[in-house]
Amino acid sequence: MPQELRNQVKEITLDMAGSMQKIAKTCFPRAMQVIDRFHVQKLVYEAVQELRIHIDWQVIKEENKAMKAAKEKGKYIKRKNSKRRYTQAIIGQKQIFII
């Protein structure tokens, strides 16, 4: 493709690979680079999953401490949310609709 035509390209959609960005900038210097939706959604999904798992473990640890303290005092505490522990597949399906 001649340079004259490449200079007329206004927008390029790419994935998030750094090498692709360099190639696009070299071949189409005037084009705006846009990251495709799939890769953005994937990053958001992974970040939400990581955060959800971190929070879930925090809650479990806090419940365990409270249950241990209650047991030492001769009391019983029921877990607040027993439905919290989904399988990974079910969690993934639910969060796809969130994003």
C-alpha positions, 0 to 999 in steps of 0.5 A, a space after each residue: 500500500 503506498 504511503 499516500 494511502 496509508 497517511 489517509 487512514 484515520 483509525 486502526 483497531 488493534 489488540 494490546 500488544 506493544 509490537 502491534 502498536 509500533 507497527 501500526 504507528 510506523 505503517 499508519 503514522 496519522 491513524 488513531 489507534 483504538 484497542 478492540 472491545 474484546 481485549 478491554 472487556 477481558 482485562 476488566 473481567 480479570 480485574 473483577 475476578 481478582 478483586 472478588 476472590 480477594 474480598 471473598 477470602 477477606 470475608 472468610 478470614 474475618 468469619 473464621 476469626 469471629 467463629 473462633 472467638 465465639 467458640 472460645 466463649 462457648 457461643 455459636 455463630 452461623 456463617 452470614 452468607 453460605 451461598 457465597 462459595 460458588 464454583 468458578 464456572 458459575 461465578 464466571 457466567 454471572 460476571 460476564 453479564 455484569 461487564 
